[in-house]
Structure formats: C-alpha cells, structure tokens
Amino acid sequence: MQFNLIYFYNPAIYLCSSRNVFVLLLVAANLLGASTAIAKEVNLTLKQAIDRALTHNISVQNQYLSRISDKVALETAEQEFEPQYLITVGEQSNSVYSSTLAQHEQNMQTSVGGSIRLKNKLGGQLELNAVQQKSDYEGFEPQYGSTLTLAYKQPLLRGSGSKVAGASLRQAKWQELSQQLNMQQFLTEVIGQVVMQYRSYQLALHAMKISQHSFQRAQHQVQTNSALVEAGRLSHSEYVQSRAALANQKLALKRAENELDQARLLLLQTLRMEEHTHLNLTEPLAVSAPNLNLARLVTTGLKNRPDYLQAQLSVRSNNLNLSVAEDEQNWDLSLNLSYQLMGSEGHFNDSLAYQGHLNQGDYSIGLQVNIPIGDKSKRQSLYNAQISLYQSQNTLYELENKIRLELLNSKRNIETGWEALQLAKSYLTLTREQLSLEQEKLAAGLSSNFHVVSFETQLVDAENQFISAQISYLNLLTVLQAQLGTTLTAWQIKLEPESGISVNNMDAYRLTAGWHQAGGSGHE
C-alpha cells in the first residue's frame, strides 16, 4: 500500500513548516495503525535460531508440559515400596428393633482409626491397623473399644520374588526413559526443521542477490548496446534482444523477491517472531571435505539413535511382561500371619489397658491357595506376551539393518554432494570467464548480443547451482546428524532446560503472551 503526502505552501498557515509536517506524520501513523508497523532487523546465527525455537515454539513448550506429566507418573510409581498411610474417621447412627421391648433402640457409633501399609520387594505386604470405637446406647453408659492388628501376607508362588514384585516400578522407569527418548527425537526434528528453513532462507537470499547482479549486468549491457547502435556497430534487432533479456531478468528478480519473503515468513513462524521482522542471517556457508568411516558411523548410530534405543527398551519391557505372564500361570499360594490386641470397657483409658500386653494378644498363621479351573485368559496373556516379545525382537533386528543402509546411503550422498560442489565451483569459474570474454568480443564487434545473453543465462544458472550445491551439502550433513542421533550434542542442546522440568515451574511453559508481544524479543 502506497501513500502520497502532498504539501500546499501557504505563508499564512505555514502548512509546510517542519512542525506541521511532524504533526501530519503522527496523525497518519495513528490512522494507519498496524499497516504501517515499523519493521525491525534482527541479526541471527543458526545457533541463535535454534535456541529461539526451543524457547518460543509452541509445540516444544507443549512437549515440555507433557514431560512434567511423565515425571509425576514416575514419582507416583516410585511410591510402591514406600509406606502408605491412611486415616479413617466415621460416625454411624443405628436404629435396631427389639422384639423383646417391641420398640426401636437407638445407638451411635463413632470410630477413629489409622493404618500403615508397606510392600516389600519380594511381594510381601505388611499392614498395621489401629481402631478406637465409641458406642452410645440409649439409656446406657458409652462403651469404648480398642483394636490393634498387625498382619503380613507373603506370596509363595504367584507374585513372589523381586523380578515380578518390582515389575511395575521397573516398567515405569523404562517408560520414563522412553519418554526422554521421544523428547530427544522431537527436539532433533525441530532443530532439523529450523536448520532447513534457515538455509532455505539463505538460499533465497543468495538467489535474489544473483538475480539483482544479473539484472544490473543486463542494464549495463542495454546501455552498452545502445551506444553501439548509435555508433553503427550493432544492429537494432540485437539491441531489442538485450532489452528483452533485461525484461526477463526483471521478472526473475520479482520471483526471487517473492520466494525470499516466503522463506522469511516460514522461518519467522517457526521462531514465533513478528511478521514484519527482517532477518539478517550471519551464519557463514562453511563447508569442508567429508571424512566418513562407515563402521564408526554405524557404531555411533546404534549407540545414540532414539528409535533404536527405544526398540531395545521395547524388547526388555516385553521380556519382563513375559516373565510376569509366566508367573501368572502359577497357583496363588500365600502365607498369612496376623496378631491382634483387643480391649473393651466403659472408659477410654480402660479400653486401652484391657488390650493387654504384647504377649497377651491373639495370633494366627496359615496358608491359603487359590486354584483357578477352566480360566483360559491367563494362557492367552502368556501367548500374547510371547508374541509381543518376538515382534519387538524382529523390529529391533529390522531397524538395525535399516540404520546400516541409511548411514551407507548418507555416506555416499555426502561424498557425491562434495564432488558435485567442486564441479559446480569449477563450472561457475569457467562461466564467469566465458561471459567476460564474450562481452569483450561484443565490444570489439566480434560477437553478437545473442551469445552474450546466452552466456549471461549460463552464469546465472552456474551461480544458482553453486549456492544450491553448498546448501544441499550442508543439509546432507544435518540429515546425517539426525541419523546418528547426535543432533543435540552437536548443537550443545540439553534434553531439559536449565530451570528443570517440574510441577513447580509449570507456568514457565505457558505462552500466554500474544504473537506480537512474544515475538518481539530476539538476538539483535
């Protein structure tokens, strides 16, 4: 949108004075509002772009919030072998019909109790219960009762042993590790996206500069040809050719500018920055010859890749599930021990005293066995667990072969990309020299404008090929980092922020600021 401000000079009202001009500009700015937003320029290295995305991208923040839930789930699972406390308070009003008295008798019972439960890593459970009761009967003195019970249950077949008893906690820890690997994979993808978009913007910038230089050369050629026509050394038809070439270069420049703005907006969206921001990319296109060893690449990939580590976790998890399913085939045989002290009296202190000493309580010891008959579900669970284990082992084997092939292809692509880059560089040098010589021949009347335009087109193609070869080569290296699982290490990115991830700092990952508010900050 274009606005023209026209000044009318009148000595009587001083409309063109600097003060009035300033007032007019302020009024125009207020009227136009956001449409005349002042663009801001931000210097941005590739590392700064990555850091910006990891701290401002909404998808990343949502993943961090999910990690808080994962940590809470692990903390809950870790309480399995910690004491569990329970306090119970109750009051109950009863109305019992007495056939002797032919009327209802009212009574009120109040109870206060507490219990402690502790599960050990062999599957046994110890429970201590203490209950104090008060019974109020209509027409009688209240009665108090005290009960103290200590019970222990130890599975002897099903559910016994540390492997089975600790299976839930072990699975919870593996699940947390799996979520960490998911987070690593997600951050790797985000970093890869930022890197690709950053370099796409770099490519668009260079393409626009190439188009600008080509347009300037075409303008200069038109001016040169015009002078040659006036001197009678060039035909008018060849001059028209140079004018047509200039128009074509102008069209190419417009297309390059449009592609540049598209790449800029795409990167700004990922970085969550204002759409009016102009990015000054300061990352150099530094390339070096590859030195890749396939055996080392495979070793690194199998050690660091999140998907391969998750596949290994899946095998371990399914192996443990199979052990649990095999244990479920056993009979439920348990050893039960209990000891109880009870007392009842008309006063609270007396009820406690009448419980007796520790050696005066009731105790019991026994064995209990439960034998299922005709239950096929447990056998089905066993088969399912066995099948899941075999499937995960097959997946791990297939993934290992896939990784080897991916790294082999990446190694070949990178080496081929380097060779292509060297050829593009040589081609660029030769086309520049070729165009320069042809321009000299044209000035001497030894060539035609058609040949100059053709060589100019070749030069533009060579320049674009060279920058594209550089970007492609760097992108191939970025893909290799992802395939090796070393992206976070290469960019010095930690899996969790410095502030940590917990319920206490949950609000830090809630991006409540508007687009313009949150997008204003950056590395300037």
SEKOL-917346 format. One record per residue (C-alpha): residue number from 1; chain; x, y, z. Coordinates in steps of 0.5 Angstrom, whole numbers, plus 500, padded with zeros to 3 digits. Last residue first. Layout:
BEGIN
pos:unit:east:north:up
NUM:A:X:Y:Z;
...
This chain:
BEGIN
pos:unit:east:north:up
524:A:539:483:536;
523:A:538:476:539;
522:A:531:476:540;
521:A:525:479:543;
520:A:519:482:540;
519:A:515:475:538;
518:A:512:474:545;
517:A:509:481:545;
516:A:507:481:538;
515:A:504:474:538;
514:A:500:475:545;
513:A:503:473:551;
512:A:500:467:555;
511:A:506:462:553;
510:A:505:457:558;
509:A:512:454:559;
508:A:514:458:565;
507:A:507:456:569;
506:A:510:449:570;
505:A:515:451:574;
504:A:513:448:581;
503:A:510:442:577;
502:A:517:440:575;
501:A:522:441:569;
500:A:529:444:570;
499:A:531:451:570;
498:A:537:450:566;
497:A:532:447:560;
496:A:532:439:559;
495:A:535:435:554;
494:A:541:440:553;
493:A:543:443:547;
492:A:550:443:545;
491:A:549:444:538;
490:A:553:438:536;
489:A:550:434:542;
488:A:543:435:541;
487:A:544:433:534;
486:A:548:427:535;
485:A:543:421:534;
484:A:547:419:528;
483:A:541:419:523;
482:A:540:426:526;
481:A:547:428:525;
480:A:547:425:518;
479:A:541:429:516;
478:A:545:436:518;
477:A:551:433:514;
476:A:546:433:508;
475:A:543:440:509;
474:A:550:442:509;
473:A:552:439:502;
472:A:545:441:499;
471:A:546:449:502;
470:A:553:449:498;
469:A:551:445:492;
468:A:545:450:492;
467:A:550:456:492;
466:A:554:453:486;
465:A:548:451:482;
464:A:545:458:483;
463:A:551:462:481;
462:A:552:457:475;
461:A:545:458:473;
460:A:546:466:473;
459:A:553:465:469;
458:A:549:460:464;
457:A:544:466:463;
456:A:549:471:462;
455:A:553:466:457;
454:A:546:466:453;
453:A:545:474:453;
452:A:552:475:451;
451:A:552:470:445;
450:A:545:473:443;
449:A:548:480:443;
448:A:553:478:438;
447:A:561:477:437;
446:A:567:480:434;
445:A:565:488:434;
444:A:570:490:439;
443:A:565:491:445;
442:A:562:484:443;
441:A:569:481:444;
440:A:570:484:451;
439:A:563:482:453;
438:A:565:475:450;
437:A:571:474:454;
436:A:567:476:461;
435:A:562:471:460;
434:A:567:466:459;
433:A:571:468:465;
432:A:565:468:469;
431:A:562:461:466;
430:A:569:458:468;
429:A:569:460:475;
428:A:562:458:476;
427:A:563:451:473;
426:A:569:450:477;
425:A:565:451:483;
424:A:559:447:481;
423:A:564:441:480;
422:A:567:442:487;
421:A:560:442:490;
420:A:558:436:486;
419:A:564:432:489;
418:A:562:434:496;
417:A:555:432:494;
416:A:557:425:492;
415:A:561:424:498;
414:A:555:427:502;
413:A:550:422:499;
412:A:555:416:499;
411:A:556:417:507;
410:A:548:418:507;
409:A:547:412:503;
408:A:551:408:508;
407:A:548:411:514;
406:A:541:409:512;
405:A:543:402:510;
404:A:546:401:517;
403:A:540:404:520;
402:A:535:400:516;
401:A:539:393:518;
400:A:539:395:526;
399:A:532:397:525;
398:A:530:390:522;
397:A:533:387:528;
396:A:530:391:533;
395:A:523:390:530;
394:A:524:382:530;
393:A:526:383:537;
392:A:520:387:538;
391:A:515:382:535;
390:A:518:376:538;
389:A:517:380:545;
388:A:510:381:543;
387:A:508:374:541;
386:A:511:371:548;
385:A:507:377:552;
384:A:501:375:547;
383:A:501:367:549;
382:A:502:369:556;
381:A:496:373:556;
380:A:492:368:553;
379:A:494:363:558;
378:A:492:367:563;
377:A:485:368:560;
376:A:484:361:559;
375:A:481:360:566;
374:A:478:353:567;
373:A:480:352:574;
372:A:483:357:578;
371:A:487:355:584;
370:A:487:359:590;
369:A:492:357:596;
368:A:492:360:603;
367:A:497:358:608;
366:A:496:360:616;
365:A:499:363:622;
364:A:494:367:627;
363:A:495:371:633;
362:A:491:373:639;
361:A:494:378:644;
360:A:497:377:651;
359:A:505:377:649;
358:A:504:385:647;
357:A:501:387:654;
356:A:493:387:655;
355:A:488:390:651;
354:A:485:392:657;
353:A:489:398:659;
352:A:487:401:652;
351:A:480:400:654;
350:A:481:403:661;
349:A:484:409:658;
348:A:477:410:654;
347:A:472:409:659;
346:A:467:404:660;
345:A:471:398:657;
344:A:473:394:651;
343:A:480:391:649;
342:A:483:388:643;
341:A:490:386:641;
340:A:491:383:635;
339:A:497:379:631;
338:A:497:376:624;
337:A:501:372:619;
336:A:498:370:612;
335:A:503:365:608;
334:A:500:366:600;
333:A:499:361:595;
332:A:496:364:588;
331:A:497:358:584;
330:A:502:359:578;
329:A:501:361:571;
328:A:501:369:573;
327:A:509:368:574;
326:A:509:366:566;
325:A:505:373:565;
324:A:510:377:569;
323:A:516:374:566;
322:A:513:375:559;
321:A:512:382:561;
320:A:519:383:563;
319:A:521:380:556;
318:A:516:385:553;
317:A:520:391:557;
316:A:527:389:555;
315:A:525:388:548;
314:A:521:395:548;
313:A:527:398:551;
312:A:532:396:545;
311:A:527:399:540;
310:A:527:405:544;
309:A:535:405:544;
308:A:534:404:536;
307:A:529:410:536;
306:A:533:415:540;
305:A:539:414:536;
304:A:545:414:540;
303:A:549:408:541;
302:A:547:404:535;
301:A:548:411:531;
300:A:555:412:533;
299:A:557:404:532;
298:A:554:405:525;
297:A:558:411:524;
296:A:565:409:526;
295:A:564:403:521;
294:A:562:407:516;
293:A:568:412:516;
292:A:567:419:514;
291:A:572:424:512;
290:A:568:429:509;
289:A:571:436:505;
288:A:570:442:509;
287:A:564:447:508;
286:A:563:454:511;
285:A:556:458:509;
284:A:557:463:514;
283:A:552:464:519;
282:A:550:472:520;
281:A:543:472:517;
280:A:540:479:518;
279:A:533:477:519;
278:A:527:483:518;
277:A:522:483:523;
276:A:515:485:520;
275:A:512:478:521;
274:A:513:478:529;
273:A:517:472:531;
272:A:515:466:533;
271:A:521:462:531;
270:A:517:457:527;
269:A:513:463:524;
268:A:519:467:523;
267:A:522:462:519;
266:A:516:461:514;
265:A:516:468:514;
264:A:523:469:511;
263:A:522:463:506;
262:A:516:466:503;
261:A:519:473:503;
260:A:525:470:499;
259:A:521:467:494;
258:A:517:473:493;
257:A:524:477:492;
256:A:527:472:487;
255:A:520:472:483;
254:A:521:479:482;
253:A:528:479:480;
252:A:526:473:475;
251:A:521:478:472;
250:A:527:484:472;
249:A:532:479:469;
248:A:526:478:463;
247:A:526:485:462;
246:A:533:486:461;
245:A:534:480:456;
244:A:528:483:452;
243:A:532:490:452;
242:A:538:486:450;
241:A:535:483:444;
240:A:532:489:442;
239:A:539:492:442;
238:A:541:486:437;
237:A:535:488:433;
236:A:537:495:432;
235:A:544:492:429;
234:A:551:494:433;
233:A:557:498:431;
232:A:553:504:428;
231:A:556:508:433;
230:A:549:510:436;
229:A:548:502:436;
228:A:554:501:440;
227:A:552:506:445;
226:A:545:503:446;
225:A:549:496:446;
224:A:553:499:452;
223:A:547:502:456;
222:A:543:495:455;
221:A:549:491:457;
220:A:549:495:464;
219:A:542:494:465;
218:A:543:487:464;
217:A:549:487:468;
216:A:545:490:474;
215:A:539:485:473;
214:A:544:479:473;
213:A:547:482:480;
212:A:540:483:483;
211:A:538:476:481;
210:A:544:473:484;
209:A:543:477:490;
208:A:536:474:490;
207:A:538:467:489;
206:A:543:469:495;
205:A:538:471:500;
204:A:533:465:497;
203:A:539:460:499;
202:A:540:463:506;
201:A:532:463:507;
200:A:533:456:505;
199:A:539:455:510;
198:A:535:458:516;
197:A:529:453:514;
196:A:533:447:514;
195:A:536:449:520;
194:A:530:450:524;
193:A:527:444:521;
192:A:533:440:523;
191:A:532:443:530;
190:A:525:441:531;
189:A:526:434:529;
188:A:532:433:534;
187:A:528:436:539;
186:A:522:431:538;
185:A:527:425:538;
184:A:530:427:544;
183:A:523:428:547;
182:A:522:421:545;
181:A:528:419:548;
180:A:526:422:555;
179:A:519:419:554;
178:A:522:412:553;
177:A:527:413:559;
176:A:520:415:563;
175:A:517:409:561;
174:A:523:405:563;
173:A:523:407:570;
172:A:515:406:570;
171:A:517:399:567;
170:A:522:398:573;
169:A:517:400:578;
168:A:511:395:576;
167:A:516:389:575;
166:A:518:390:582;
165:A:514:384:585;
164:A:516:380:579;
163:A:523:381:579;
162:A:524:381:587;
161:A:521:375:588;
160:A:513:372:589;
159:A:507:375:585;
158:A:505:367:584;
157:A:508:362:588;
156:A:510:364:596;
155:A:506:370:596;
154:A:507:374:603;
153:A:502:377:607;
152:A:503:380:614;
151:A:498:383:619;
150:A:499:387:625;
149:A:492:389:629;
148:A:491:394:634;
147:A:484:394:637;
146:A:481:399:642;
145:A:473:399:644;
144:A:470:404:649;
143:A:463:403:651;
142:A:458:409:653;
141:A:454:409:659;
140:A:447:406:658;
139:A:440:409:657;
138:A:440:410:649;
137:A:447:406:647;
136:A:453:410:645;
135:A:459:406:642;
134:A:466:409:642;
133:A:471:406:637;
132:A:479:406:637;
131:A:482:403:631;
130:A:489:401:630;
129:A:492:398:624;
128:A:499:396:622;
127:A:500:392:615;
126:A:506:389:612;
125:A:506:387:605;
124:A:510:381:601;
123:A:512:382:594;
122:A:519:380:595;
121:A:521:388:594;
120:A:517:390:600;
119:A:510:393:601;
118:A:509:397:607;
117:A:502:399:609;
116:A:500:404:615;
115:A:493:404:618;
114:A:489:409:622;
113:A:483:409:626;
112:A:477:413:629;
111:A:471:411:630;
110:A:464:413:633;
109:A:458:409:634;
108:A:451:412:636;
107:A:445:408:639;
106:A:438:408:638;
105:A:433:402:640;
104:A:427:401:637;
103:A:421:398:640;
102:A:417:392:642;
101:A:422:391:648;
100:A:423:384:647;
99:A:422:385:639;
98:A:428:390:639;
97:A:428:394:633;
96:A:435:397:632;
95:A:436:404:630;
94:A:443:406:628;
93:A:447:412:627;
92:A:454:412:625;
91:A:460:416:625;
90:A:467:415:622;
89:A:474:417:622;
88:A:479:414:618;
87:A:487:416:617;
86:A:491:412:612;
85:A:499:412:611;
84:A:502:408:605;
83:A:510:407:607;
82:A:514:407:601;
81:A:515:401:596;
80:A:510:403:591;
79:A:512:410:592;
78:A:516:410:586;
77:A:510:409:581;
76:A:508:416:583;
75:A:514:419:582;
74:A:515:416:575;
73:A:508:419:574;
72:A:510:426:576;
71:A:516:426:572;
70:A:512:424:566;
69:A:506:429:567;
68:A:512:434:567;
67:A:515:432:561;
66:A:508:433:557;
65:A:509:441:559;
64:A:516:440:556;
63:A:512:438:550;
62:A:507:443:550;
61:A:513:448:550;
60:A:516:445:544;
59:A:510:445:540;
58:A:509:453:542;
57:A:516:455:539;
56:A:519:460:544;
55:A:525:457:548;
54:A:527:451:543;
53:A:526:456:537;
52:A:530:461:540;
51:A:536:457:542;
50:A:535:454:534;
49:A:535:461:531;
48:A:541:463:536;
47:A:545:457:534;
46:A:544:459:526;
45:A:546:466:527;
44:A:541:472:527;
43:A:542:479:527;
42:A:535:482:528;
41:A:532:488:524;
40:A:526:491:526;
39:A:520:493:521;
38:A:516:499:524;
37:A:508:498:523;
36:A:505:502:518;
35:A:499:497:517;
34:A:499:496:524;
33:A:496:503:526;
32:A:494:507:519;
31:A:491:513:523;
30:A:496:513:528;
29:A:501:514:524;
28:A:498:519:519;
27:A:496:523:525;
26:A:504:523:527;
25:A:506:524:520;
24:A:502:530:520;
23:A:504:533:526;
22:A:511:532:524;
21:A:510:536:518;
20:A:506:542:522;
19:A:513:543:526;
18:A:517:542:520;
17:A:513:548:517;
16:A:510:546:510;
15:A:503:548:513;
14:A:505:555:515;
13:A:498:558:516;
12:A:499:565:512;
11:A:505:563:508;
10:A:501:558:504;
9:A:505:552:501;
8:A:501:546:500;
7:A:504:540:501;
6:A:502:533:498;
5:A:503:526:502;
4:A:503:520:498;
3:A:501:514:501;
2:A:503:507:498;
1:A:500:500:500;
